[in-house]
Amino acid sequence: MIVEQRVYFMIQSDELDPGRITQYVGVEPTRSEAKESRRGRKSERLMPPRHEWMLDSGLAATTSLDEQVEAVMNQLAGAWDRIGELAAGGATATLVMLRSFEPGEHSSPGGLFLNEEAISFLHRVGAHLWIDEYDLS
């Protein structure tokens, strides 16, 4: 059984802090974190290693991944060229899809799907795709 699914788009940069990424992209992030703004709990190492700008789908964790991808893409409509320019200049753009599930008699993790439009946008801006799954058994 799927417990949680989330989709978000992330831009990471060594040079541009989250505020400058927001100005350039023209979209407010859902969350952001400045480079080396906190220490890791166990390692005490400064984290994160790069500035991070993230835009969540804004939908419930029970909403299908397909719908969440579409919601993220819609929020970024009109910003793809600027995101591509950031990626060409050294930033990393990534669509992150993650889901957690517990096995059981009604277990059906299902599949992951990206339509042609989403793949085209990711390709156009030089973005990566990160799919992360967690088995909570």
Rosetta silent file (secondary structure, phi, psi, omega in degrees, C-alpha in Angstrom):
SEQUENCE: MIVEQRVYFMIQSDELDPGRITQYVGVEPTRSEAKESRRGRKSERLMPPRHEWMLDSGLAATTSLDEQVEAVMNQLAGAWDRIGELAAGGATATLVMLRSFEPGEHSSPGGLFLNEEAISFLHRVGAHLWIDEYDLS
SCORE:     score description
SCORE:     0.000 S_00000001
   1 L     0.000  133.388  177.758    0.000    0.000    0.000 S_00000001
   2 E   -74.356  128.211 -178.872    1.326    3.429   -0.911 S_00000001
   3 E   -95.404  -41.889 -176.769    1.739    5.536    2.223 S_00000001
   4 E  -152.384  144.460  171.367    3.012    8.773    0.729 S_00000001
   5 E  -140.602  136.676 -179.143    3.938   10.179   -2.663 S_00000001
   6 E  -140.063  146.833  174.404    5.496   13.561   -3.333 S_00000001
   7 E  -131.328  134.329  172.640    6.749   15.420   -6.360 S_00000001
   8 E  -149.153  157.679  177.581    8.852   18.552   -6.316 S_00000001
   9 E  -108.474  132.877 -175.798   11.160   20.439   -8.642 S_00000001
  10 E  -125.451  138.760  170.927   14.543   21.447   -7.260 S_00000001
  11 E  -119.924  127.121  177.918   17.208   23.854   -8.452 S_00000001
  12 E  -118.174  141.294 -178.691   20.607   23.649   -6.771 S_00000001
  13 E  -146.973  142.668  173.436   23.395   26.170   -7.254 S_00000001
  14 L   -79.607  -31.998 -171.427   26.835   26.834   -5.826 S_00000001
  15 L   -99.380  -43.621 -174.276   26.663   30.526   -6.742 S_00000001
  16 L   -91.487  122.943  176.943   23.032   31.703   -6.670 S_00000001
  17 L   -75.034  166.202 -176.701   21.306   31.801   -3.289 S_00000001
  18 H   -55.040  -36.250  178.097   17.597   30.874   -3.133 S_00000001
  19 H   -63.018  -41.984  178.763   16.503   34.526   -3.291 S_00000001
  20 H   -70.337  -35.272  175.454   18.429   35.126   -6.505 S_00000001
  21 H   -62.365  -44.365  179.105   17.083   31.875   -7.993 S_00000001
  22 H   -59.624  -45.932  178.420   13.551   33.064   -7.165 S_00000001
  23 H   -59.658  -43.137 -176.333   14.185   36.434   -8.825 S_00000001
  24 H   -70.743  -45.232 -177.417   15.597   34.782  -11.932 S_00000001
  25 H   -74.179  -35.341 -179.516   12.957   32.056  -12.290 S_00000001
  26 L    83.799   17.229  178.516   10.061   34.352  -11.345 S_00000001
  27 L  -132.356  132.953  177.544    8.322   31.704   -9.225 S_00000001
  28 L   -73.270  133.643  177.092    8.249   31.589   -5.410 S_00000001
  29 L   -76.660  160.963  173.217    9.566   28.298   -4.030 S_00000001
  30 L   -76.616  -35.662  178.163    7.636   26.215   -1.542 S_00000001
  31 E  -154.836  158.973  179.463   10.831   25.872    0.473 S_00000001
  32 E  -155.892  163.162  179.132   14.478   26.752    0.149 S_00000001
  33 E  -151.114  131.880  178.576   17.714   26.428    2.032 S_00000001
  34 L   -76.378  148.410  178.452   20.937   28.403    1.816 S_00000001
  35 L   -54.525  132.636  175.541   24.224   26.607    1.265 S_00000001
  36 L    53.231   38.406 -177.498   25.852   25.424    4.518 S_00000001
  37 L   -88.107   -6.828  178.947   23.098   27.014    6.628 S_00000001
  38 E  -150.701  167.658  178.217   22.922   24.204    9.195 S_00000001
  39 E  -105.656  141.646  176.640   24.950   21.358   10.650 S_00000001
  40 L   -63.499  144.237 -177.400   24.158   17.681   10.138 S_00000001
  41 L   -60.643  -45.435 -177.224   22.785   15.959   13.243 S_00000001
  42 L   -91.848  -43.163 -172.781   25.321   13.150   13.278 S_00000001
  43 L   -84.465  -21.916 -173.673   28.215   14.475   11.239 S_00000001
  44 L    63.408    8.931  178.437   28.140   18.109   12.392 S_00000001
  45 L   -75.383  145.117  177.814   29.138   18.858    8.792 S_00000001
  46 E   -67.017  133.349 -176.726   27.790   22.060    7.227 S_00000001
  47 E  -137.922  161.883  -18.341   24.764   21.289    5.041 S_00000001
  48 L   -70.619  163.827 -177.911   23.431   21.473    2.388 S_00000001
  49 L   -72.468  -16.690  179.072   26.488   21.567    0.142 S_00000001
  50 L  -135.491  159.704  171.846   24.674   23.803   -2.416 S_00000001
  51 E   -64.473  141.990 -178.361   21.898   26.405   -2.308 S_00000001
  52 E  -129.031  131.596  177.876   18.533   24.657   -2.774 S_00000001
  53 E  -123.717  123.886 -175.198   15.292   26.029   -4.232 S_00000001
  54 E  -132.295  139.825  178.647   12.288   23.650   -4.210 S_00000001
  55 E  -124.048  111.749  178.477    8.751   23.829   -5.553 S_00000001
  56 E   -79.967  163.803  178.967    6.266   21.221   -4.273 S_00000001
  57 L   -68.213  -28.648 -177.019    3.172   20.156   -6.183 S_00000001
  58 L    83.927    3.541 -178.691    0.909   21.630   -3.493 S_00000001
  59 L  -103.695  162.203  179.677   -1.280   18.513   -3.593 S_00000001
  60 L   -61.386  151.662 -178.947   -1.982   15.955   -0.873 S_00000001
  61 L   -65.619  -10.092  177.689    0.522   13.121   -0.387 S_00000001
  62 L   -93.370   -6.716 -179.825   -2.202   10.690   -1.505 S_00000001
  63 L   -72.103  143.299 -177.401   -2.559   12.343   -4.922 S_00000001
  64 L   -58.725  152.054  177.948   -1.166   10.306   -7.824 S_00000001
  65 H   -60.473  -38.580  179.416    2.356   11.040   -8.993 S_00000001
  66 H   -56.793  -47.732 -179.220    0.997   11.862  -12.461 S_00000001
  67 H   -66.590  -36.820  179.004   -1.249   14.595  -11.074 S_00000001
  68 H   -68.392  -40.071  176.274    1.544   15.961   -8.899 S_00000001
  69 H   -60.095  -45.841  179.800    3.961   16.123  -11.855 S_00000001
  70 H   -60.342  -40.693  179.943    1.317   18.004  -13.845 S_00000001
  71 H   -64.097  -42.467  178.087    0.770   20.441  -10.946 S_00000001
  72 H   -64.523  -46.390 -179.496    4.507   21.186  -10.682 S_00000001
  73 H   -60.201  -40.434  179.513    4.814   21.614  -14.452 S_00000001
  74 H   -64.520  -38.805  179.141    1.839   24.001  -14.505 S_00000001
  75 H   -66.084  -27.842 -178.102    3.370   26.137  -11.748 S_00000001
  76 L   -96.418    3.144  178.727    6.580   26.421  -13.780 S_00000001
  77 L   -55.768  132.365 -179.331    4.859   27.226  -17.080 S_00000001
  78 L    90.398  -10.612 -178.404    6.586   30.217  -18.596 S_00000001
  79 L  -107.922   -1.685 -172.911    9.760   29.721  -16.547 S_00000001
  80 H   -61.866  -39.672  179.460   11.312   26.836  -18.484 S_00000001
  81 H   -64.011  -41.298  179.014   13.651   28.974  -20.596 S_00000001
  82 H   -66.837  -37.656  176.507   14.989   30.742  -17.499 S_00000001
  83 H   -64.638  -40.827  176.824   15.463   27.398  -15.732 S_00000001
  84 H   -60.787  -39.519  177.886   17.346   26.158  -18.794 S_00000001
  85 H   -64.688  -40.224  177.045   19.616   29.204  -18.651 S_00000001
  86 H   -62.662  -44.826 -179.965   20.376   28.495  -14.981 S_00000001
  87 H   -63.939  -39.167  178.385   21.180   24.853  -15.783 S_00000001
  88 H   -66.841  -25.090 -179.648   23.408   25.897  -18.685 S_00000001
  89 L   -90.972    5.602  175.355   25.214   28.231  -16.276 S_00000001
  90 L   117.177  -11.707  176.293   26.051   25.490  -13.775 S_00000001
  91 L   -74.636  161.444  176.733   22.922   25.047  -11.656 S_00000001
  92 E  -114.684  127.370  177.804   21.301   21.619  -11.419 S_00000001
  93 E  -110.599  132.734 -175.596   17.579   21.247  -12.119 S_00000001
  94 E  -142.903  131.905  168.578   15.848   18.059  -10.962 S_00000001
  95 E   -92.007  120.795 -178.059   12.304   16.730  -10.917 S_00000001
  96 E  -107.377  126.267  176.453   12.059   14.560   -7.792 S_00000001
  97 E  -120.863  119.402  177.241    9.377   11.868   -7.528 S_00000001
  98 E  -134.078  150.500  179.140    9.275    9.903   -4.301 S_00000001
  99 E  -149.825  146.189  177.375    6.964    7.434   -2.754 S_00000001
 100 E  -118.680  141.735  178.187    6.875    5.279    0.353 S_00000001
 101 E  -146.470  156.152  176.315    4.881    2.100    0.637 S_00000001
 102 L  -113.723  129.936  177.054    4.203   -0.748    3.011 S_00000001
 103 L   -70.466  157.586  179.100    3.849   -4.260    1.629 S_00000001
 104 L   171.934 -174.900 -176.573    0.736   -6.184    2.521 S_00000001
 105 L   -66.363  -24.731  178.481   -2.190   -8.046    1.060 S_00000001
 106 L  -104.421   23.236 -176.676   -3.423   -4.871   -0.662 S_00000001
 107 L   -74.042  124.066  175.149    0.053   -3.861   -1.751 S_00000001
 108 L  -152.098   82.795 -176.531    0.185   -2.467   -5.259 S_00000001
 109 L   -56.382  -25.456  178.708    2.981    0.077   -5.674 S_00000001
 110 L    72.888 -169.589 -177.483    1.886    0.725   -9.262 S_00000001
 111 L  -113.810  175.273  175.631    4.040    2.367  -11.858 S_00000001
 112 L  -112.377  137.021 -175.408    5.645    5.705  -12.493 S_00000001
 113 L  -136.920  132.158  170.171    4.581    7.676  -15.529 S_00000001
 114 L  -123.384  127.757  178.980    5.832   10.847  -17.212 S_00000001
 115 L   -78.606  170.962 -176.121    3.986   12.077  -20.258 S_00000001
 116 H   -58.971  -37.928 -179.744    5.718   13.352  -23.383 S_00000001
 117 H   -63.297  -45.221  179.395    5.218   16.996  -22.403 S_00000001
 118 H   -63.177  -44.698  178.948    6.929   16.535  -19.023 S_00000001
 119 H   -61.804  -40.353  179.539    9.826   14.647  -20.614 S_00000001
 120 H   -62.572  -44.837  178.294   10.134   17.369  -23.250 S_00000001
 121 H   -61.263  -46.128 -179.652   10.316   20.133  -20.620 S_00000001
 122 H   -61.127  -42.976  178.690   12.937   18.268  -18.616 S_00000001
 123 H   -64.283  -44.760 -177.023   14.999   17.669  -21.738 S_00000001
 124 H   -59.022  -35.684 -177.684   14.651   21.260  -22.905 S_00000001
 125 H   -97.477   -0.466 -179.442   16.065   22.675  -19.672 S_00000001
 126 L    72.459   32.552 -177.935   18.670   19.965  -19.153 S_00000001
 127 L   -86.883  157.252  176.154   16.964   18.735  -15.969 S_00000001
 128 E   -97.422  165.372  173.438   17.472   15.418  -14.245 S_00000001
 129 E  -123.627  127.262 -179.817   14.828   13.005  -12.997 S_00000001
 130 E  -120.652  117.070  178.142   15.218   11.452   -9.558 S_00000001
 131 E  -112.461  123.287 -174.766   12.856    8.634   -8.597 S_00000001
 132 E  -126.852  127.561  177.509   13.087    7.503   -4.995 S_00000001
 133 E  -126.062  142.778 -178.640   11.098    4.683   -3.413 S_00000001
 134 E  -125.364  125.335  174.601   11.056    3.557    0.201 S_00000001
 135 E   -93.324  113.760 -174.345    9.871    0.185    1.443 S_00000001
 136 L   -89.966   15.709 -179.481    8.639    0.788    4.988 S_00000001
 137 L   -72.920    0.000    0.000    8.438   -2.900    5.952 S_00000001
